[in-house]
Amino acid sequence: MLQSSQTVRLARLGAQLGGRRLASHGAPQFNEPSGYLFGEKPLAPGQKRVKESWENIWYIGMFGSMAFAAVMLYYKPDNGVESWALREAKERMEARGEKYKYEPESSSSSSSS
């Protein structure tokens, strides 16, 4: 149980905070739908839209990371099962002295007839 001095101290603290609950952060807040795209009203003719300070950084970061990902995927090493099996089969055939590429024999006798 709380002692009486601790109870009084907690009551004073609650009064100083205005009776607010610190974890609830107040009522839920959201932007009411306005019917405009992204909540921006259309500009008057002849006016130019002013970008916010974070927009250029967002565009550079978003499209820069997409370009970086595309380059990394293009140069990604081929570690698939099929490519490993093909390399292994070629190495084993070369070790046995077999050819793994088909090379047709030049038949000069069939062209002379």
SEVEX-759050 format. One line per field, with one value per residue: residue number from 1; x negated, y negated, z of N, C-alpha, C in turn. Coordinates in nm, 3 decimals. Last residue first. Layout:
N
nr: c(NUM_...);
n.px: c(X_...);
n.py: c(Y_...);
n.pz: c(Z_...);
ca.px: c(X_...);
ca.py: c(Y_...);
ca.pz: c(Z_...);
c.px: c(X_...);
c.py: c(Y_...);
c.pz: c(Z_...);
//
This chain:
113
nr: c(113_112_111_110_109_108_107_106_105_104_103_102_101_100_99_98_97_96_95_94_93_92_91_90_89_88_87_86_85_84_83_82_81_80_79_78_77_76_75_74_73_72_71_70_69_68_67_66_65_64_63_62_61_60_59_58_57_56_55_54_53_52_51_50_49_48_47_46_45_44_43_42_41_40_39_38_37_36_35_34_33_32_31_30_29_28_27_26_25_24_23_22_21_20_19_18_17_16_15_14_13_12_11_10_9_8_7_6_5_4_3_2_1);
n.px: c(-2.959_-3.103_-2.979_-3.054_-3.323_-3.345_-3.204_-3.312_-3.102_-2.990_-3.018_-2.879_-3.069_-3.210_-3.413_-3.612_-3.795_-3.721_-3.733_-3.523_-3.311_-3.338_-3.291_-3.025_-2.893_-2.937_-2.796_-2.537_-2.496_-2.497_-2.272_-2.073_-2.084_-2.243_-2.404_-2.542_-2.564_-2.426_-2.405_-2.132_-2.100_-2.246_-2.090_-1.850_-1.935_-1.997_-1.742_-1.616_-1.764_-1.690_-1.421_-1.437_-1.622_-1.512_-1.256_-1.328_-1.455_-1.239_-1.062_-1.111_-1.012_-0.766_-0.730_-0.465_-0.329_-0.249_0.020_0.173_0.483_0.451_0.433_0.650_0.548_0.452_0.504_0.435_0.686_0.983_1.162_1.103_1.131_0.945_0.672_0.685_0.629_0.778_0.705_0.405_0.205_0.194_-0.002_0.073_0.367_0.399_0.425_0.226_-0.004_0.056_0.220_0.036_-0.129_0.047_0.085_-0.173_-0.193_0.008_-0.102_-0.332_-0.222_-0.087_-0.202_-0.034_-0.084);
n.py: c(3.477_3.312_3.303_3.535_3.496_3.317_3.252_3.167_3.243_3.002_3.000_2.918_2.918_3.085_3.362_3.533_3.575_3.575_3.302_3.215_3.321_3.174_2.911_2.937_2.993_2.752_2.571_2.680_2.647_2.366_2.309_2.431_2.288_1.961_1.740_1.496_1.174_0.875_0.662_0.602_0.537_0.298_0.137_0.130_0.005_-0.249_-0.330_-0.338_-0.534_-0.753_-0.773_-0.837_-1.052_-1.246_-1.278_-1.363_-1.604_-1.748_-1.761_-1.904_-2.164_-2.177_-2.390_-2.573_-2.609_-2.925_-3.083_-3.090_-3.035_-2.906_-2.556_-2.343_-2.238_-1.924_-1.666_-1.485_-1.624_-1.706_-1.626_-1.631_-1.444_-1.563_-1.414_-1.336_-1.233_-1.119_-1.317_-1.251_-1.076_-0.875_-0.899_-1.097_-1.258_-1.547_-1.703_-1.886_-1.841_-1.914_-1.706_-1.496_-1.586_-1.574_-1.297_-1.211_-1.323_-1.184_-0.927_-0.957_-1.007_-0.765_-0.488_-0.229_0.118);
n.pz: c(-10.404_-10.238_-9.990_-9.867_-9.813_-9.613_-9.334_-9.031_-8.760_-8.522_-8.190_-7.891_-7.594_-7.434_-7.491_-7.241_-7.040_-6.782_-6.734_-6.893_-6.742_-6.505_-6.599_-6.692_-6.450_-6.312_-6.472_-6.441_-6.166_-6.148_-6.301_-6.142_-5.900_-5.912_-5.894_-6.060_-5.899_-6.033_-6.205_-6.185_-5.917_-5.911_-6.079_-5.929_-5.693_-5.797_-5.878_-5.626_-5.497_-5.658_-5.605_-5.323_-5.297_-5.467_-5.351_-5.091_-5.143_-5.249_-5.019_-4.791_-4.826_-5.092_-5.379_-5.499_-5.822_-5.957_-6.132_-6.361_-6.201_-5.866_-5.787_-5.600_-5.273_-5.157_-5.078_-5.272_-5.461_-5.276_-5.090_-4.826_-4.530_-4.249_-4.107_-3.760_-3.429_-3.131_-2.837_-2.639_-2.554_-2.362_-2.170_-1.985_-1.926_-1.721_-1.500_-1.496_-1.371_-1.113_-1.032_-1.027_-0.821_-0.607_-0.593_-0.527_-0.271_-0.136_-0.147_0.001_0.252_0.307_0.112_-0.055_0.000);
ca.px: c(-2.875_-3.159_-2.964_-2.914_-3.287_-3.379_-3.199_-3.306_-3.218_-2.964_-3.090_-2.858_-3.003_-3.074_-3.374_-3.501_-3.845_-3.721_-3.824_-3.659_-3.333_-3.354_-3.418_-3.134_-2.893_-2.990_-2.941_-2.598_-2.498_-2.598_-2.402_-2.096_-2.114_-2.131_-2.425_-2.449_-2.624_-2.420_-2.538_-2.190_-2.036_-2.291_-2.228_-1.850_-1.886_-2.101_-1.849_-1.565_-1.771_-1.830_-1.461_-1.351_-1.639_-1.650_-1.270_-1.251_-1.531_-1.355_-1.025_-1.148_-1.156_-0.805_-0.762_-0.588_-0.328_-0.334_-0.057_0.052_0.407_0.510_0.380_0.589_0.644_0.406_0.552_0.339_0.576_0.872_1.200_1.146_1.124_1.075_0.716_0.663_0.636_0.715_0.799_0.523_0.176_0.301_-0.020_-0.045_0.306_0.384_0.514_0.357_0.004_-0.037_0.277_0.150_-0.185_-0.007_0.200_-0.114_-0.286_0.020_0.028_-0.344_-0.304_-0.009_-0.199_-0.107_0.000);
ca.py: c(3.561_3.337_3.185_3.521_3.600_3.268_3.365_3.113_3.279_3.094_2.948_2.994_2.843_3.053_3.228_3.525_3.557_3.706_3.389_3.177_3.369_3.319_2.945_2.902_3.093_2.877_2.555_2.672_2.782_2.443_2.262_2.476_2.431_2.053_1.848_1.604_1.298_0.977_0.719_0.634_0.658_0.412_0.167_0.185_0.143_-0.168_-0.315_-0.249_-0.397_-0.712_-0.731_-0.731_-0.927_-1.199_-1.235_-1.241_-1.497_-1.717_-1.692_-1.764_-2.145_-2.181_-2.262_-2.583_-2.537_-2.807_-3.059_-3.172_-3.039_-3.000_-2.693_-2.382_-2.304_-2.055_-1.772_-1.508_-1.529_-1.745_-1.604_-1.757_-1.443_-1.536_-1.518_-1.299_-1.343_-1.086_-1.254_-1.325_-1.177_-0.871_-0.797_-1.117_-1.126_-1.483_-1.588_-1.928_-1.803_-1.997_-1.840_-1.490_-1.569_-1.704_-1.383_-1.172_-1.363_-1.330_-0.953_-0.925_-1.111_-0.887_-0.567_-0.356_0.000);
ca.pz: c(-10.487_-10.370_-10.076_-9.905_-9.911_-9.747_-9.427_-9.167_-8.840_-8.634_-8.307_-8.013_-7.700_-7.390_-7.533_-7.336_-7.176_-6.849_-6.659_-6.930_-6.879_-6.502_-6.535_-6.785_-6.559_-6.258_-6.453_-6.574_-6.222_-6.076_-6.348_-6.278_-5.900_-5.921_-5.797_-6.089_-5.946_-5.929_-6.185_-6.316_-5.968_-5.830_-6.115_-6.065_-5.687_-5.734_-5.977_-5.731_-5.445_-5.650_-5.739_-5.376_-5.223_-5.488_-5.490_-5.108_-5.078_-5.334_-5.143_-4.790_-4.811_-4.952_-5.317_-5.422_-5.695_-5.961_-6.011_-6.357_-6.326_-5.961_-5.788_-5.728_-5.359_-5.206_-4.992_-5.164_-5.464_-5.362_-5.229_-4.886_-4.675_-4.309_-4.199_-3.899_-3.524_-3.260_-2.929_-2.680_-2.657_-2.461_-2.272_-2.069_-1.931_-1.852_-1.511_-1.548_-1.512_-1.190_-1.042_-1.118_-0.955_-0.649_-0.619_-0.656_-0.376_-0.150_-0.207_-0.141_0.191_0.289_0.235_-0.059_0.000);
c.px: c(-2.774_-3.069_-3.016_-2.893_-3.142_-3.340_-3.221_-3.313_-3.204_-3.092_-3.066_-2.931_-2.989_-3.000_-3.232_-3.474_-3.735_-3.774_-3.833_-3.760_-3.474_-3.379_-3.441_-3.269_-3.004_-2.997_-3.004_-2.750_-2.563_-2.610_-2.516_-2.233_-2.148_-2.176_-2.312_-2.481_-2.518_-2.482_-2.541_-2.324_-2.094_-2.227_-2.278_-1.991_-1.886_-2.060_-1.961_-1.672_-1.715_-1.844_-1.608_-1.402_-1.560_-1.670_-1.410_-1.267_-1.459_-1.437_-1.144_-1.130_-1.198_-0.951_-0.795_-0.611_-0.464_-0.333_-0.135_-0.032_0.288_0.426_0.453_0.545_0.576_0.511_0.506_0.378_0.470_0.762_1.091_1.192_1.179_1.061_0.849_0.715_0.609_0.735_0.729_0.610_0.301_0.281_0.084_-0.056_0.191_0.328_0.503_0.452_0.140_-0.028_0.187_0.213_-0.073_-0.060_0.154_0.005_-0.232_-0.070_0.046_-0.212_-0.321_-0.092_-0.129_-0.097_-0.087);
c.py: c(3.487_3.420_3.210_3.402_3.585_3.370_3.314_3.230_3.219_3.121_3.044_2.925_2.931_2.967_3.202_3.381_3.552_3.696_3.528_3.266_3.334_3.375_3.096_2.939_3.064_2.984_2.685_2.657_2.782_2.584_2.335_2.432_2.478_2.197_1.949_1.721_1.407_1.106_0.827_0.706_0.699_0.542_0.289_0.222_0.207_-0.021_-0.229_-0.225_-0.298_-0.570_-0.693_-0.682_-0.813_-1.064_-1.178_-1.189_-1.364_-1.604_-1.656_-1.696_-1.999_-2.140_-2.282_-2.448_-2.547_-2.742_-2.930_-3.152_-3.135_-3.002_-2.778_-2.529_-2.344_-2.114_-1.911_-1.626_-1.572_-1.640_-1.644_-1.740_-1.571_-1.533_-1.476_-1.412_-1.290_-1.200_-1.221_-1.247_-1.246_-0.971_-0.805_-1.017_-1.136_-1.343_-1.517_-1.811_-1.836_-1.966_-1.931_-1.626_-1.565_-1.696_-1.521_-1.259_-1.329_-1.378_-1.102_-0.953_-1.084_-0.997_-0.699_-0.427_-0.124);
c.pz: c(-10.567_-10.456_-10.216_-9.997_-9.955_-9.853_-9.568_-9.263_-8.978_-8.713_-8.422_-8.127_-7.823_-7.491_-7.485_-7.373_-7.281_-6.991_-6.722_-6.859_-6.927_-6.641_-6.534_-6.727_-6.659_-6.366_-6.404_-6.562_-6.360_-6.136_-6.276_-6.329_-6.041_-5.927_-5.799_-5.997_-5.964_-5.980_-6.076_-6.300_-6.103_-5.878_-6.038_-6.109_-5.825_-5.729_-5.922_-5.838_-5.546_-5.598_-5.744_-5.511_-5.284_-5.419_-5.516_-5.250_-5.097_-5.274_-5.230_-4.925_-4.822_-4.941_-5.170_-5.354_-5.629_-5.823_-6.024_-6.233_-6.314_-6.088_-5.890_-5.724_-5.490_-5.299_-5.035_-5.076_-5.363_-5.353_-5.326_-5.029_-4.734_-4.461_-4.260_-3.984_-3.664_-3.359_-3.061_-2.777_-2.710_-2.575_-2.383_-2.183_-2.030_-1.836_-1.645_-1.566_-1.572_-1.339_-1.126_-1.137_-1.059_-0.792_-0.667_-0.692_-0.515_-0.263_-0.232_-0.214_0.041_0.224_0.206_0.075_0.000);
//
